[in-house]
Amino acid sequence: QAHLVESGGGVVQPGGTLRLSCEASAFNFSGFWMYWVRQAPGKGLERISSINVGGDNVYYADSVKGRFTISRDNAKNTLYLQMTTLKIEHTAVYYCTRASYDYWGQGTQVTVSS
């Protein structure tokens, strides 16, 4: 059974930076597109970024474009999300998931607050 574990969340001031990681195991990580999905307080799930297997085709939602960078290290079975110039509205639980949406991590909380 596939397993995904996010880490790197925390509390940061507006304008700050965080780097999220998602460690994958028990499946062929390098064979899957991967997504970052978030859920802000009181809102639904939002896919904010995706990356293809080779890491050279990426997508960003308008809400994070220019601030967040997705990447992956297939040798380490790890997905990353570099988050810069954070805003209060970026507060959410961030999840990584396979493109098939069949396996999810437990999520990592990102709180942007002054």
Secondary structure, DSSP 8 states (H G I E B T S, - for coil): --EEEEE--EEE-TT--EEEEEEEESS-GGGS-EEEEEE-TTS-EEEEEEE-TTS--EEE-TTTTTTEEEEEETTTTEEEEEE-S--GGG-EEEEEEETTS--B---EEEEE--
